[in-house]
């Protein structure tokens, strides 16, 4: 599959004249470090190419506003649009709620820009609003009439931006574990480093994929805690796609936009006048319910909070029935309008 040059998963390494005499030991150490980084870069590039080959796109393409947008479009019936969270892709829904949804709905699930097989051109800042504008253009091109929009995690931030900037396109929402308000997050700074120029370019093409691969079991535990990590999640997610440099860049950059975007949007949540269910686990350690879910449900004129005891951030995997039930309830309210 061909890739846009803006999203290629490789890095070119060059060697220049270091100048100066230096000590032979310093030269040796420097050359050794450079060789190690070059070896890591080669390995990362090969893994990314193999990931693209082993996990080809399984949906459709839409070229809109300079972006090659990959999406799934399955089933028939009232439309439901799925927007995945940060670092994720459409397979997150394919192995959770999508198979059941297509029995009664036309389901469209997008790979957000830079995730999965969608491109992420460097000609703009991919804030939640920019992503919402892109999805709005796609929905118009596809002729979807006021679908039910389902977001998870940072996908909720994009869904809220869509409802605020393009209210005519949203008929109702189910918002799962969503990031909705600016919050003090010391963890955002180190996690945002791979998305920065120069240093980030070096990190994500060398050490970041290997480090993320090593930490993956702990990351999954935190995503699901206090619930266990289901076997189907570990086996069903295309981890090597997720660990490509292009996707690491997108995930890191998105983290950096969350607080500024929610600070700008949150005073306007009261304008979202569609039925909404805010669904969140009361043990969510990634997006705490009191900081986000409770406040969001109270701010939305037609919002309802459904608190799921004993569940963490990945509630649509731990309790897909609760997510499907919320979608069915909002769909019924939309049909009654």
C-alpha positions in Angstrom: 0.0 0.0 0.0 1.3 3.4 -0.9 1.8 6.0 1.9 1.7 9.7 1.9 5.2 11.2 2.4 3.8 13.1 5.4 3.0 9.9 7.2 5.9 7.6 6.2 7.1 5.3 8.9 10.8 5.6 8.2 13.6 7.9 9.0 16.7 8.9 7.1 19.9 8.9 9.0 22.9 11.0 7.9 26.4 11.4 9.2 28.2 14.7 9.1 31.7 15.7 9.9 31.8 16.0 13.7 34.8 18.2 13.5 37.5 18.6 16.1 40.0 16.0 17.2 38.2 14.6 20.3 39.4 11.5 22.1 39.4 8.2 20.4 37.2 6.8 23.2 34.7 9.6 22.6 34.7 8.9 18.9 34.2 5.2 19.5 31.3 5.8 21.9 29.7 8.3 19.6 30.0 6.0 16.6 28.6 3.1 18.7 25.6 5.2 19.8 25.0 6.3 16.2 25.2 2.8 15.0 22.8 1.6 17.7 20.3 4.3 16.8 20.6 3.5 13.1 20.0 -0.1 13.9 16.9 0.7 15.9 15.6 3.0 13.2 16.1 0.3 10.6 14.2 -2.2 12.8 11.4 0.2 13.5 11.0 0.9 9.8 10.9 -2.8 8.9 8.3 -3.5 11.6 6.1 -0.6 10.4 6.3 -1.9 6.8 5.5 -5.4 8.0 2.6 -4.1 10.1 1.1 -2.3 7.1 1.4 -5.6 5.1 0.0 -7.8 7.8 -2.9 -5.6 8.7 -4.2 -4.1 5.4 -7.1 -1.7 5.4 -10.4 -3.5 5.6 -12.8 -0.7 4.8 -13.3 2.2 2.3 -11.4 5.3 1.3 -12.6 8.9 1.2 -10.3 11.7 0.1 -11.5 14.8 1.8 -9.7 18.1 2.5 -6.3 16.6 1.5 -6.7 13.6 3.8 -6.9 10.0 2.9 -9.6 8.9 5.3 -10.1 5.2 6.0 -13.4 4.1 7.4 -15.7 1.0 7.9 -19.3 1.2 6.6 -21.4 -1.8 7.5 -25.0 -2.8 8.1 -28.3 -1.1 7.4 -30.7 1.0 9.4 -30.4 4.3 11.4 -26.8 5.5 11.1 -24.3 5.3 14.0 -20.9 6.9 13.7 -18.0 5.6 15.9 -15.1 7.8 16.9 -12.2 5.9 18.6 -9.9 7.2 21.4 -6.3 8.3 21.4 -3.7 5.8 20.2 -6.5 3.5 18.9 -8.1 2.6 15.5 -11.3 1.1 14.1 -10.3 -2.4 15.2 -11.1 -1.2 18.8 -14.8 -1.2 17.8 -14.5 -4.2 15.5 -13.7 -6.5 18.4 -16.2 -4.9 20.9 -19.5 -3.3 19.9 -19.5 -3.1 16.1 -20.6 -6.7 15.3 -23.8 -6.3 17.4 -24.5 -2.8 16.2 -24.6 -3.8 12.5 -27.6 -6.0 13.2 -29.8 -2.9 13.5 -27.8 0.0 12.3 -25.7 1.3 9.5 -22.4 1.7 11.3 -19.6 4.0 10.1 -16.3 3.9 12.0 -13.5 6.2 11.1 -9.8 5.9 11.6 -9.1 9.4 12.8 -6.3 11.3 11.0 -2.9 9.7 11.7 -4.5 6.5 13.2 -5.0 3.2 11.5 -4.8 3.7 7.8 -5.8 7.4 7.7 -3.2 10.0 6.7 -2.3 13.0 8.8 -0.8 15.8 6.6 1.5 18.2 8.3 -0.2 21.2 6.8 -2.4 21.9 9.8 -2.7 21.4 13.6 -4.9 18.4 14.2 -6.9 19.8 17.1 -10.2 18.2 18.1 -12.0 20.9 16.2 -9.8 20.3 13.0 -10.7 16.6 13.3 -14.4 17.4 13.8 -14.3 19.7 10.7 -12.8 16.8 8.7 -15.4 14.3 9.9 -18.2 16.8 9.2 -17.0 17.1 5.6 -16.9 13.3 5.3 -20.4 12.9 6.8 -21.7 15.4 4.3 -20.0 13.6 1.4 -21.5 10.3 2.6 -25.0 11.8 2.9 -25.5 10.8 6.6 -28.5 12.5 8.1 -28.1 13.4 11.8 -26.5 10.1 12.9 -26.1 8.9 16.5 -22.4 9.7 17.3 -20.6 7.4 19.7 -17.2 8.5 21.0 -14.6 7.0 23.4 -12.0 8.8 25.4 -10.4 11.5 23.2 -12.9 10.5 20.6 -15.5 12.1 22.9 -13.6 15.4 22.7 -13.8 15.2 18.9 -17.5 14.3 19.1 -18.2 17.3 21.4 -16.4 19.5 18.9 -18.5 18.1 16.1 -21.7 18.8 18.0 -20.7 22.3 18.8 -19.3 23.3 15.4 -21.7 21.3 13.2 -24.9 20.8 15.3 -27.0 20.0 12.2 -25.0 16.8 11.7 -25.5 15.3 15.1 -28.8 13.7 16.2 -27.7 12.2 19.6 -24.6 11.0 21.3 -23.2 8.3 23.6 -20.0 9.5 25.2 -17.9 6.8 26.8 -15.0 7.6 29.2 -14.6 11.0 27.6 -12.0 13.7 28.2 -14.2 16.8 28.5 -12.5 19.4 30.8 -9.0 20.8 31.2 -7.3 18.8 33.9 -3.8 18.9 35.6 -2.1 15.9 34.0 1.7 15.6 34.7 1.7 12.5 32.6 0.8 14.4 29.4 4.3 16.1 29.2 6.4 12.9 28.8 3.8 11.2 26.7 3.7 14.2 24.3 7.4 14.1 23.6 7.2 11.8 20.6 5.0 14.3 18.8 7.5 17.1 19.0 9.8 18.2 16.1 13.3 16.9 16.0 13.5 15.2 19.4 10.1 13.5 18.8 11.2 12.5 15.4 14.2 10.7 16.8 12.3 9.1 19.7 9.5 7.6 17.8 11.7 6.2 15.1 14.1 4.6 17.6 13.3 4.0 21.3 9.6 4.9 21.7 8.2 1.8 19.8 10.4 -0.6 21.7 9.7 1.1 25.1 5.9 1.1 24.4 6.1 -2.6 23.3 7.9 -3.4 26.6 5.3 -1.5 28.7 2.3 -2.8 26.8 1.1 -5.2 29.4 1.1 -2.5 32.1 -0.6 0.0 29.8 -3.4 -2.5 29.1 -3.8 -3.2 32.8 -4.2 0.6 33.5 -6.7 1.0 30.7 -8.9 -1.7 32.1 -8.3 -1.4 35.9 -10.1 -2.3 38.1 -11.6 -4.8 35.6 -9.4 -7.6 34.1 -8.0 -7.3 30.6 -10.0 -9.6 28.4 -8.1 -12.1 26.3 -9.9 -11.0 23.1 -8.5 -7.5 23.5 -4.9 -8.6 23.6 -5.3 -11.0 20.7 -7.6 -8.8 18.6 -5.8 -5.5 18.5 -3.2 -4.9 15.8 -0.4 -3.7 18.1 2.3 -3.3 15.5 0.0 -0.8 13.6 -0.5 1.1 16.9 3.3 1.2 17.5 4.3 2.7 14.1 6.0 6.0 14.3 3.3 7.8 12.4 0.6 6.7 14.9 2.8 7.5 17.9 3.2 11.0 16.5 -0.6 11.4 16.1 -1.3 10.0 19.6 1.3 12.3 21.2 0.2 15.4 19.4 -3.5 14.7 20.3 -2.6 14.6 24.0 -1.0 18.0 23.7 -4.2 19.5 22.3 -6.7 18.1 24.9 -6.5 20.7 27.7 -6.5 23.7 25.4 -9.4 22.3 23.3 -11.6 21.4 26.3 -10.9 24.8 28.0 -12.2 26.5 24.9 -15.2 24.2 24.4 -16.5 23.4 27.8 -18.3 26.7 28.5 -20.4 26.0 25.4 -21.5 22.4 26.3 -24.9 23.8 27.4 -25.6 24.5 23.7 -25.6 20.8 22.8 -29.3 20.2 22.6 -29.5 16.6 21.7 -30.1 13.5 23.8 -26.8 12.3 25.3 -25.8 9.4 27.6 -22.5 9.8 29.3 -21.2 6.4 30.1 -18.2 5.9 32.4 -16.7 3.4 34.7 -16.4 4.6 38.3 -12.9 3.1 38.5 -11.6 4.9 35.4 -8.0 5.8 36.2 -7.3 7.3 32.8 -10.1 9.8 32.7 -11.5 10.1 36.3 -15.3 10.2 36.3 -15.6 13.0 38.8 -13.4 15.3 36.8 -15.1 14.6 33.5 -18.2 12.4 33.3 -20.1 13.9 36.2 -19.4 17.4 35.1 -20.2 16.8 31.5 -23.6 15.1 32.2 -24.6 18.0 34.4 -23.6 20.6 31.7 -25.5 19.0 28.9 -29.1 20.1 28.7 -30.3 16.6 27.8 -27.4 14.7 29.4 -27.7 11.5 31.5 -24.9 10.0 33.4 -24.6 6.2 33.6 -22.0 5.2 36.1 -20.7 1.6 35.7 -19.4 0.2 39.0 -16.1 -1.7 39.0 -15.2 -0.7 35.5 -12.2 1.2 34.1 -11.6 3.1 30.9 -12.3 0.4 28.3 -15.9 -0.1 29.3 -17.1 -1.0 25.8 -14.9 -4.1 26.1 -15.6 -4.9 29.7 -19.3 -4.4 29.5 -20.4 -4.1 25.8 -24.0 -4.7 26.8 -24.0 -1.4 28.7 -22.6 0.5 25.7 -25.1 -1.2 23.3 -28.0 -0.5 25.7 -27.1 3.2 25.9 -26.9 3.4 22.1 -30.3 1.7 21.8 -31.8 4.1 24.3 -30.5 7.2 22.5 -31.6 5.8 19.2 -35.1 5.3 20.6 -35.2 8.9 21.9 -34.0 10.2 18.5 -36.8 8.2 16.8 -39.3 9.7 19.1 -38.4 13.3 18.4 
